[in-house]
Amino acid sequence: MALINENFLKLPESYLFSDIKKKVEAFKHLHPDVNIISLGIGDVTRPIAPVVIEALHAAVDEMGDSKTFRGYGPEQGYDFLQKKIIENDYIHRGVDLAPDEIFISDGAKSDIGNIGDILSMQNRVAVTDPVYPVYIDTNVMGGRAGNIAKDGQHWDNIIYIPCTSENNFIPEPPSVRPDIIYLCYPNNPTGTTLSKNELEKWVNYALENETLILFDSAYEAYIHDEGIPHSIYEVKDAKRVAIEFRSFSKTAGFTGLRCGYTVVPKELKLYDTSKKKVNINRLWNRRQTTKFNGTSYIVQRAAEATYSPVGKIQIQESIDYYMRNASLLKDCLQKVGLQIYGGDNAPYIWVKTPNELSSWKFFDRLLCECHIVGTPGVGFGPSGEGYFRLTAFGRYERIDFTNSKLEVVTKRKISNQSNKFNYVNAKI
């Protein structure tokens, strides 16, 4: 008989954002005339930059001409994009990379999940908490997470590193040694960052403990403060211990186009069971050539256009637009007395729920009374309880409208035991 991968049965029945979607749809069903302001899922709202559209059209025309038509491309990505990435994302930060250390993909999420293909199931994983759910779920699928605890939050083979207001959201390397550490900075969901000195602690820890760092820098383009690294490779010897993931999704609005890249330095070596060092760049290349046919030529030309002089200006305009949203939200939230974090170098704002409300109760309250959708912090892990994530990826005029509504929701106390929002839950 054919058997399944039973690790999938350990996963929660639905993904965090699926639960949110169900709640919102139930509310809309009862209130069809209500205008919902979505600040929950981190999807962009601005259209693709004009220079990118021009590049797409030009590439489409190429595909319609026998002289310029392209079939299968290199699984690792075209060198024209690899070289642009090195020239524009790394060289000016003092990071020297070769084109064959850059692997173009259909997005950072895919590679973050797929990287587990070349890593042993015996590895012990550590995550900062709260955490982007994909880090946890893909390790559950891969058999590294163990079993879920009775609290329904902790996995017994995963090391959780709390990031809360008590430690200023700056994680400390764990006392229990992990084999793999996931770091995401600027952070999703908290919107916080690490200084170079703080990041150096992690690189040194990884060097001393022979630990692999999986570094998600999908939001690096939103950094504007000096002293905050855009890449982990700005830290000395990081190429010996780290793989870096990047995305065009939030930087250039490619959530619908799908393009990202992963940096796997040739200096990075891990061990087989006989303690022989193995080149990880070679393993990842082998995995990609077997399981992936490469990102489409059209999309890669579109990504290349973001690095042109005009492209840089247009992309920055979108980033500035979203960060203006973040500033507006921050001002509003602070005026009504809420405790907030992030939003300065990231498009996410992390809100302490008022009046000791649970994060799901605060979700219900915002939805029902303000018609605003955010993301309950507990959906990002145990340390997320009592917090709430808002994104800056909405439309400015709608976020401005949000200001007047938010004042109402914070001034009245409501018990976590209240039945006021049960009708929302009943529709799921």
C-alpha positions in Angstrom: 0.0 0.0 0.0 1.1 3.6 -0.6 1.8 5.5 2.6 1.8 9.2 3.3 4.3 11.4 5.1 2.6 11.3 8.5 4.5 14.5 9.6 1.8 16.4 7.6 -0.8 15.0 9.9 0.9 16.8 12.8 0.2 20.2 11.3 -2.7 22.3 12.5 -5.8 21.9 10.4 -5.4 25.3 8.8 -2.8 27.9 8.2 -2.9 31.2 10.2 -4.0 33.3 7.3 -6.7 30.8 6.3 -8.3 31.2 9.8 -8.2 35.0 9.3 -9.8 34.7 5.9 -12.6 32.6 7.2 -13.4 35.0 10.0 -13.4 37.9 7.6 -15.6 36.1 5.1 -18.1 35.2 7.9 -18.2 38.9 9.0 -18.7 40.0 5.4 -21.6 37.5 5.0 -23.4 39.1 8.0 -22.4 42.7 7.0 -22.2 42.8 3.2 -22.2 46.6 3.1 -19.2 47.1 5.5 -16.0 48.4 3.9 -13.1 46.3 5.4 -9.7 47.8 5.7 -7.1 44.9 5.4 -3.9 45.4 7.3 -3.4 41.7 8.0 -1.7 39.7 5.3 1.5 41.2 4.0 0.4 41.6 0.4 1.3 44.8 -1.5 -1.3 47.1 -3.0 0.6 49.4 -5.3 0.9 48.3 -9.0 4.1 47.1 -10.6 6.5 49.9 -11.4 6.3 51.2 -15.0 9.9 50.2 -15.8 9.1 46.6 -14.8 6.0 46.6 -17.0 8.1 47.8 -19.9 10.7 45.0 -19.3 7.9 42.4 -19.2 6.5 43.6 -22.5 9.9 43.6 -24.1 10.6 40.1 -22.8 7.3 38.9 -24.1 8.1 40.2 -27.5 11.4 38.4 -27.4 9.6 35.1 -26.7 7.5 35.7 -29.8 10.5 36.0 -32.1 12.3 32.8 -33.2 15.6 34.8 -33.1 15.2 35.7 -29.4 13.0 33.0 -28.1 14.2 31.1 -25.0 13.2 27.7 -23.8 14.6 26.2 -20.6 17.0 28.5 -18.9 19.7 27.8 -16.4 18.1 26.4 -13.2 20.3 28.7 -11.1 19.1 31.8 -12.9 20.4 33.9 -15.8 23.7 35.5 -15.3 22.4 38.9 -16.3 20.3 39.0 -13.1 22.9 37.3 -10.9 25.4 40.0 -11.9 22.9 42.8 -11.2 22.2 41.4 -7.8 25.9 41.3 -6.9 26.5 44.8 -8.3 23.6 46.4 -6.6 22.8 44.5 -3.4 26.3 43.4 -2.2 29.4 45.0 -3.6 28.8 48.5 -2.1 28.3 46.8 1.3 31.7 45.2 1.1 30.4 41.8 0.3 32.1 39.8 -2.5 30.1 37.1 -4.2 30.3 35.0 -7.3 27.4 34.6 -9.7 27.2 30.8 -9.0 26.6 31.6 -5.4 23.3 33.3 -6.3 20.3 31.1 -7.0 17.3 32.8 -8.6 13.9 31.3 -7.5 10.2 31.9 -7.6 10.3 33.6 -4.2 12.0 33.4 -0.8 9.2 31.4 0.7 9.8 28.5 -1.7 13.5 28.3 -1.0 13.1 28.7 2.8 10.9 25.7 2.7 12.9 23.7 0.2 16.3 24.2 1.8 15.4 21.4 4.2 15.8 19.0 1.3 19.6 19.1 1.8 19.6 19.2 5.6 19.4 16.1 7.9 16.2 15.3 9.7 18.4 14.8 12.8 19.2 18.5 13.0 17.8 20.4 16.0 16.2 23.7 15.0 16.0 27.0 16.8 13.6 29.9 16.0 13.1 33.3 17.4 9.6 33.6 19.0 7.3 35.1 17.6 8.2 33.7 14.2 7.1 33.5 10.6 5.0 30.4 10.6 6.6 28.9 7.5 9.9 28.2 9.5 8.0 26.0 11.9 5.6 24.3 9.5 8.2 23.3 7.0 10.2 21.6 9.8 7.1 19.8 10.9 6.7 18.5 7.4 10.4 17.5 7.3 10.2 15.6 10.6 12.5 17.9 12.6 9.9 19.5 14.9 8.9 16.5 17.0 5.4 16.6 18.5 3.2 19.4 19.5 2.9 20.0 23.2 -0.5 20.0 25.1 -0.6 23.8 24.9 -0.9 23.5 21.1 1.9 26.0 20.7 5.3 24.4 21.4 7.0 21.7 19.4 9.1 19.5 21.6 12.2 19.3 19.3 12.3 23.0 18.5 14.2 25.5 20.6 12.2 28.8 21.1 14.1 32.0 21.7 11.7 34.5 23.2 11.6 38.1 21.7 9.4 40.3 23.8 9.3 43.8 25.3 11.2 42.4 28.3 14.3 41.9 26.2 13.6 44.7 23.8 12.9 42.1 21.1 16.6 41.4 20.9 17.1 37.6 21.0 20.1 36.0 22.8 21.8 32.9 21.5 20.3 29.9 23.3 22.1 27.9 26.0 21.0 24.7 24.4 23.0 24.3 21.1 20.9 24.1 17.9 22.1 22.8 14.6 20.1 25.3 12.6 18.9 28.8 13.6 16.3 30.8 11.7 16.8 34.6 11.8 14.6 37.2 10.0 15.7 40.8 10.1 14.1 43.3 9.7 11.8 41.0 11.6 8.4 39.6 10.5 6.2 39.9 12.6 7.6 42.4 15.1 9.2 44.9 12.7 12.3 45.2 14.8 15.9 45.1 13.7 19.4 44.0 14.9 22.4 46.2 14.9 25.6 45.0 13.4 27.1 44.3 16.8 24.0 42.2 17.7 24.2 40.3 14.5 27.9 39.6 15.1 27.0 37.8 18.3 25.0 35.3 16.3 27.6 34.8 13.6 30.3 34.2 16.3 27.9 31.8 18.1 27.4 29.9 14.9 31.1 29.7 14.3 31.8 28.5 17.8 29.0 25.9 17.7 29.2 24.8 14.1 25.6 25.9 13.6 23.9 26.9 10.4 22.1 30.3 10.2 19.2 30.6 7.7 18.9 34.4 7.4 15.7 35.8 5.9 16.3 39.4 4.8 13.2 39.8 2.7 12.6 43.3 4.1 16.1 44.7 3.9 15.1 47.4 1.4 13.0 49.1 4.2 16.1 49.8 6.3 17.1 53.4 6.4 19.0 53.7 9.7 22.8 53.6 9.5 24.3 50.8 11.5 21.7 48.2 10.7 23.0 45.5 8.3 21.1 44.8 5.1 22.9 41.4 4.7 24.3 39.0 7.2 27.4 38.9 5.0 28.3 42.3 6.2 29.6 40.5 9.3 33.0 39.0 9.1 33.1 35.2 8.3 29.3 35.0 8.0 29.7 33.3 4.6 31.1 30.3 6.6 27.9 29.8 8.5 25.0 31.4 6.8 22.6 31.1 3.9 20.7 34.2 3.0 17.2 34.5 1.4 15.9 37.5 -0.4 12.7 38.4 -2.3 11.4 40.9 -4.8 7.9 40.5 -3.5 7.8 43.3 -0.9 10.8 45.3 -2.4 9.4 45.6 -5.9 5.8 44.5 -5.5 6.4 41.0 -7.1 4.0 39.1 -4.9 2.1 38.2 -8.0 5.1 37.8 -10.4 7.1 35.6 -8.0 10.9 36.1 -7.9 13.5 35.9 -5.2 17.0 34.5 -4.7 19.1 32.5 -2.3 22.8 33.1 -1.6 24.7 29.9 -0.8 28.4 30.8 -0.3 31.0 28.3 -1.4 32.8 28.8 1.9 29.8 27.2 3.7 30.4 23.6 4.6 28.4 21.2 6.8 29.1 17.6 7.9 27.9 14.2 6.8 27.5 11.4 9.4 31.2 10.5 9.1 32.1 14.1 10.0 33.4 14.8 6.5 32.8 18.4 5.4 30.5 18.8 2.4 30.1 21.8 0.1 26.6 23.1 0.5 26.6 25.2 -2.6 27.2 22.0 -4.6 24.3 20.2 -2.8 21.9 23.0 -3.3 22.8 23.3 -7.0 22.2 19.5 -7.4 18.8 19.9 -5.7 17.8 22.8 -7.9 18.8 21.2 -11.2 16.8 18.1 -10.2 13.6 19.7 -8.8 13.4 23.1 -10.4 13.4 24.3 -14.0 14.2 27.9 -13.2 12.4 31.1 -12.9 10.9 32.3 -16.1 13.0 34.4 -18.4 10.2 37.1 -18.6 10.1 37.5 -14.8 13.9 37.6 -14.5 14.0 40.4 -17.0 11.4 42.2 -14.9 13.6 41.7 -11.8 16.6 43.0 -13.7 14.7 46.2 -14.5 14.4 47.1 -10.8 18.1 47.7 -10.7 18.1 50.2 -13.6 18.5 53.9 -12.6 14.9 54.6 -13.3 13.9 51.3 -11.7 15.6 52.2 -8.5 13.7 55.5 -8.3 10.4 53.9 -9.0 10.9 51.1 -6.5 12.0 53.6 -3.8 8.8 55.5 -4.4 6.8 52.5 -3.5 8.9 51.7 -0.5 8.5 55.3 0.7 4.8 55.1 0.2 4.5 52.0 2.4 6.8 53.6 5.1 4.6 56.7 5.0 1.7 54.3 5.9 3.8 52.9 8.7 4.5 56.3 10.1 0.8 57.2 9.9 -0.2 54.1 11.7 2.4 54.6 14.4 1.3 58.1 15.0 -2.3 57.1 15.3 -1.6 54.1 17.6 0.7 56.2 19.9 -2.0 59.0 20.1 -4.5 56.5 21.4 -2.0 55.2 24.0 -1.1 51.9 22.6 2.4 50.4 23.1 4.0 49.8 19.7 7.2 48.4 18.2 8.7 48.3 14.8 7.6 50.4 11.8 10.8 52.4 11.5 12.9 50.1 9.3 10.2 47.6 8.4 6.7 47.6 7.0 5.3 45.9 10.1 4.0 47.3 13.4 3.8 45.2 16.5 1.1 46.3 18.8 0.7 45.4 22.5 -3.0 44.6 22.9 -4.8 47.0 25.2 -6.6 46.1 28.5 -4.9 42.6 28.6 -7.0 41.4 25.7 -5.9 38.2 24.0 -4.6 38.7 20.5 -7.7 36.9 19.0 -10.1 39.0 21.1 -8.4 42.1 19.9 -8.7 40.8 16.3 -12.4 40.3 16.8 -12.8 43.7 18.3 -11.0 45.5 15.5 -12.9 43.6 12.9 -16.4 44.1 14.4 -16.1 47.7 15.7 -13.5 49.2 13.4 -13.8 47.0 10.3 -10.0 46.6 10.4 -8.2 43.3 9.8 -4.8 42.6 11.4 -3.0 39.5 12.5 -3.2 38.0 16.0 0.3 37.7 17.5 -0.3 34.3 18.9 -0.5 33.0 15.4 3.3 33.6 15.2 4.1 31.6 18.3 3.7 31.5 22.1 5.6 34.8 22.7 3.2 36.5 20.3 0.2 36.2 22.6 -0.9 39.7 23.8 0.4 41.3 20.6 -1.0 42.1 17.2 0.6 42.7 13.8 -0.5 45.5 11.4 1.1 45.9 8.0 1.8 49.1 6.1 1.0 47.5 2.7 -2.4 49.1 2.5 -3.6 52.1 0.6 -2.6 55.4 2.2 -6.1 57.0 1.9 -7.7 53.9 3.6 -5.1 53.8 6.4 -5.7 57.5 7.0 -9.4 56.6 7.5 -8.3 54.0 10.0 -7.1 56.7 12.4 -10.5 57.9 13.6 -11.7 54.3 14.1 -8.8 53.1 16.2 -9.4 55.6 18.9 -12.7 54.0 19.7 -11.4 50.5 20.2 -8.8 51.3 22.8 -10.8 53.4 25.2 -13.3 50.8 26.4 -12.4 47.8 28.4 -13.7 44.5 27.4 -13.2 41.1 29.0 -11.5 38.2 27.4 -14.5 36.2 28.5 -17.0 38.4 26.6 -19.4 36.7 24.3 -19.7 39.7 22.1 -17.8 38.2 19.2 -18.9 34.6 19.4 -21.0 35.0 16.3 -17.9 35.5 14.3 -16.3 32.3 15.5 -19.5 30.4 14.9 -19.3 31.0 11.2 -16.0 29.3 10.8 
